[in-house]
Amino acid sequence: MNSSNKTVAKRSQRDYTMGFKLAVVAQVEKGEMTYKQAQAHYGIQGRSTVLVWLRKHGKLDWSKPIEHSPMSKSKETPA
C-alpha cells in the first residue's frame, strides 16, 4: 500500500486580490453573511483577516464603540 502524501499549501494574505477583499467586505456589510461565515465559505484561515479587511476597506465607522441599550446599565432587578 502506498500512502499518498498530499501537501496542502497554506494561503497567505498575499493570495487575496483587492477585488476579492472588497467583494467579501461588501457581502458582510450587506448582511449576506457574518465575517465568520465568510471565513468558512472562502477558506480564509486567519481568525481576524476579514475583520481587518472590514476596518480597512469597509464603509462602516469602526472608531466609535457600540452603544448598548440603557437597560444593561440599570441596577434594578426584574420583578
C-alpha positions as a printed NumPy array, in Angstrom:
array([[  0.   ,   0.   ,   0.   ],
       [  1.303,   3.352,  -0.98 ],
       [  0.162,   6.278,   1.11 ],
       [ -0.098,   9.451,  -0.887],
       [  1.458,  12.488,   0.692],
       [ -0.786,  15.368,  -0.16 ],
       [  0.635,  18.687,   0.881],
       [ -1.836,  21.495,   1.133],
       [ -0.283,  24.873,   0.568],
       [ -1.491,  27.343,   3.132],
       [ -2.712,  30.56 ,   1.617],
       [ -1.132,  33.759,   2.762],
       [ -2.644,  37.217,   2.75 ],
       [ -0.803,  37.981,  -0.48 ],
       [ -3.014,  35.497,  -2.317],
       [ -6.113,  37.681,  -1.957],
       [ -6.662,  40.331,  -4.598],
       [ -8.093,  43.704,  -3.719],
       [-11.227,  42.84 ,  -5.687],
       [-11.719,  39.665,  -3.641],
       [-11.274,  41.538,  -0.362],
       [-13.761,  44.218,  -1.406],
       [-16.286,  41.59 ,  -2.504],
       [-16.059,  39.792,   0.859],
       [-16.351,  43.099,   2.737],
       [-19.403,  44.071,   0.678],
       [-21.113,  40.753,   1.398],
       [-20.527,  41.084,   5.132],
       [-21.637,  44.731,   5.254],
       [-24.817,  43.939,   3.291],
       [-25.654,  41.287,   5.864],
       [-25.465,  38.41 ,   3.394],
       [-23.135,  36.57 ,   5.797],
       [-21.219,  37.154,   9.003],
       [-17.475,  37.562,   8.94 ],
       [-17.106,  34.062,  10.394],
       [-19.351,  32.611,   7.696],
       [-17.255,  34.413,   5.066],
       [-14.081,  32.901,   6.521],
       [-15.537,  29.406,   6.364],
       [-17.118,  29.859,   2.927],
       [-13.972,  31.2  ,   1.256],
       [-11.414,  29.174,   3.248],
       [ -9.78 ,  32.196,   4.856],
       [ -7.563,  30.808,   7.605],
       [ -6.781,  33.827,   9.761],
       [ -9.319,  34.435,  12.519],
       [ -9.149,  38.211,  12.207],
       [ -8.345,  38.561,   8.498],
       [-11.883,  39.508,   7.456],
       [-12.198,  41.901,  10.408],
       [ -9.006,  43.652,   9.318],
       [-10.425,  43.957,   5.785],
       [-13.67 ,  45.372,   7.179],
       [-11.793,  48.023,   9.144],
       [ -9.502,  48.94 ,   6.238],
       [-11.883,  48.758,   3.287],
       [-15.376,  48.838,   4.743],
       [-17.782,  51.738,   4.806],
       [-18.795,  51.345,   8.466],
       [-17.311,  53.586,  11.162],
       [-15.173,  51.451,  13.49 ],
       [-13.837,  54.371,  15.548],
       [-16.778,  54.563,  17.974],
       [-17.863,  51.797,  20.361],
       [-21.394,  50.469,  20.005],
       [-23.851,  51.986,  22.458],
       [-25.831,  49.325,  24.28 ],
       [-29.377,  49.813,  25.458],
       [-29.922,  51.676,  28.74 ],
       [-31.397,  48.513,  30.239],
       [-27.939,  46.978,  30.538],
       [-26.837,  49.779,  32.912],
       [-29.934,  49.532,  35.09 ],
       [-29.357,  48.322,  38.648],
       [-32.974,  47.31 ,  39.112],
       [-33.795,  43.64 ,  39.142],
       [-36.741,  42.373,  37.094],
       [-39.907,  41.659,  39.061]])
